[in-house]
């Protein structure tokens, strides 16, 4: 498979991750009973001083979820640029960095989350690793 196709599939998968994650954070409704509702109420009700700002745990939780969505937008835009620039210098290096990042995300998902993000980030790591390997290597071309 051509590197541009691999990067295009990775781009589409990143968009799916973005859509799924963002939909879930904005459509969240507690469904696991009174214990979950109590925990969320406690997260929302008590503010603490963190580095000079008063925030609740819910502020930080929700803010971090928004940060993840924004990061997925950035990753999608980078992948969009890469699949249009497979012959440009630096594309291979960027694909490699993204592959390592996705492998790290996959490991975090395995430890802390559930099957959908595990599968998605693992697939992204594989796609980007194959794209990295398939892209022109300036060092190989020098020899």
Backbone torsions as a table, in degrees:
resi	resn	phi	psi	omega
1	UNK	NA	140.1	-178.5
2	UNK	-70.3	147.2	178.5
3	UNK	-55.7	-38.2	-179.0
4	UNK	-64.0	-35.1	177.9
5	UNK	-68.8	-42.7	177.9
6	UNK	-60.7	-43.4	-179.7
7	UNK	-68.7	-33.9	177.3
8	UNK	-66.6	-40.7	177.6
9	UNK	-66.7	-40.5	176.9
10	UNK	-62.1	-40.5	176.8
11	UNK	-59.6	-47.4	-180.0
12	UNK	-62.5	-40.0	178.5
13	UNK	-66.4	-39.0	177.0
14	UNK	-63.0	-39.3	176.9
15	UNK	-64.4	-39.4	176.7
16	UNK	-64.0	-42.3	176.6
17	UNK	-59.1	-46.1	179.7
18	UNK	-59.3	-49.6	-178.4
19	UNK	-62.8	-46.5	-179.3
20	UNK	-63.7	-47.7	-178.2
21	UNK	-63.1	-47.7	-177.0
22	UNK	-65.9	-41.2	177.0
23	UNK	-59.9	-44.8	-178.2
24	UNK	-64.2	-39.8	-177.7
25	UNK	-71.1	-30.7	-179.4
26	UNK	-89.1	-14.2	179.6
27	UNK	-107.3	7.8	-176.5
28	UNK	-60.7	129.4	172.6
29	UNK	-138.5	128.4	178.8
30	UNK	-57.9	131.4	-177.3
31	UNK	-127.8	2.6	-172.1
32	UNK	-108.5	24.4	172.9
33	UNK	94.4	-171.9	-173.4
34	UNK	-64.4	-33.8	-179.8
35	UNK	-62.6	-44.5	178.4
36	UNK	-64.6	-44.2	179.4
37	UNK	-61.1	-38.9	179.2
38	UNK	-65.3	-43.2	179.9
39	UNK	-63.8	-45.3	-179.1
40	UNK	-65.0	-41.6	177.7
41	UNK	-60.4	-41.4	178.3
42	UNK	-66.0	-39.7	178.4
43	UNK	-62.6	-34.2	-177.9
44	UNK	-84.3	-22.7	-168.8
45	UNK	-93.0	-28.8	-173.0
46	UNK	-107.5	118.2	177.6
47	UNK	-96.1	147.1	178.2
48	UNK	-129.2	159.1	175.6
49	UNK	-86.1	118.7	175.1
50	UNK	-121.3	109.9	178.8
51	UNK	52.2	40.3	175.4
52	UNK	89.2	-0.7	177.6
53	UNK	-118.8	141.5	176.4
54	UNK	-91.2	121.3	-179.2
55	UNK	-139.3	150.4	171.2
56	UNK	-91.0	164.0	174.3
57	UNK	-62.8	-32.9	177.4
58	UNK	-64.9	-40.8	176.1
59	UNK	-54.8	-47.6	-177.8
60	UNK	-69.6	-39.9	178.6
61	UNK	-62.4	-52.7	-177.7
62	UNK	-66.5	-41.5	177.6
63	UNK	-61.1	-39.9	178.4
64	UNK	-67.8	-36.0	176.2
65	UNK	-61.7	-41.1	176.3
66	UNK	-65.8	-37.6	176.4
67	UNK	-59.8	-42.2	178.1
68	UNK	-62.0	-44.4	178.3
69	UNK	-60.9	-43.5	178.5
70	UNK	-63.6	-40.8	177.8
71	UNK	-62.0	-37.6	177.6
72	UNK	-68.2	-33.3	174.6
73	UNK	-63.3	-46.6	-179.7
74	UNK	-61.7	-46.2	179.6
75	UNK	-60.4	-42.4	178.9
76	UNK	-61.4	-43.4	179.7
77	UNK	-65.6	-37.9	176.7
78	UNK	-64.1	-45.4	179.2
79	UNK	-63.5	-37.5	176.5
80	UNK	-58.8	-45.3	178.9
81	UNK	-65.6	-40.2	-176.7
82	UNK	-65.7	-42.2	-176.1
83	UNK	-72.2	-12.0	173.2
84	UNK	-94.0	-5.3	-172.6
85	UNK	-134.0	40.4	-175.2
86	UNK	-65.2	-21.6	179.9
87	UNK	-91.7	-4.1	-177.1
88	UNK	-78.8	144.4	174.8
89	UNK	-61.1	141.4	178.0
90	UNK	94.5	-17.8	-179.2
91	UNK	-60.9	-42.3	-179.5
92	UNK	-62.5	-43.6	-179.4
93	UNK	-63.3	-42.6	179.9
94	UNK	-65.5	-42.0	177.1
95	UNK	-60.8	-38.9	178.6
96	UNK	-64.5	-43.6	178.0
97	UNK	-62.7	-44.5	178.2
98	UNK	-63.7	-37.5	177.9
99	UNK	-62.5	-45.2	178.8
100	UNK	-63.8	-41.4	177.7
101	UNK	-61.0	-45.5	179.7
102	UNK	-65.1	-36.3	176.2
103	UNK	-63.2	-41.3	176.0
104	UNK	-63.3	-43.1	176.9
105	UNK	-60.4	-42.5	-179.5
106	UNK	-59.9	-41.7	178.5
107	UNK	-63.8	-41.6	176.6
108	UNK	-63.6	-40.0	179.1
109	UNK	-63.4	-41.4	178.8
110	UNK	-60.3	-40.9	-176.8
111	UNK	-76.5	-38.3	-168.1
112	UNK	-118.9	-11.4	-172.5
113	UNK	-125.9	-140.3	-170.1
114	UNK	-139.2	-178.6	-164.2
115	UNK	-61.0	-39.7	-175.3
116	UNK	-62.2	-53.5	178.1
117	UNK	-68.3	-28.2	175.8
118	UNK	-61.0	-50.0	-178.7
119	UNK	-63.7	-43.1	-177.1
120	UNK	-64.2	-48.9	-177.7
121	UNK	-71.7	-32.6	175.1
122	UNK	-65.0	-44.5	177.9
123	UNK	-61.6	-42.2	178.5
124	UNK	-61.7	-43.5	179.8
125	UNK	-61.5	-41.6	179.7
126	UNK	-67.2	-49.1	179.5
127	UNK	-57.1	-46.8	-177.6
128	UNK	-70.4	-32.0	175.9
129	UNK	-66.6	-43.1	178.1
130	UNK	-66.2	-41.4	177.2
131	UNK	-61.3	-45.4	178.2
132	UNK	-55.9	-47.8	-179.0
133	UNK	-64.5	-35.8	-175.5
134	UNK	-81.0	-22.3	-178.3
135	UNK	-71.3	153.0	179.4
136	UNK	-57.2	133.5	179.1
137	UNK	-104.9	112.6	-178.7
138	UNK	-58.1	-31.9	-180.0
139	UNK	-69.5	-38.3	177.5
140	UNK	-65.3	-36.0	-176.4
141	UNK	-74.4	-18.5	179.3
142	UNK	-76.6	-23.8	-175.9
143	UNK	-92.8	NA	NA
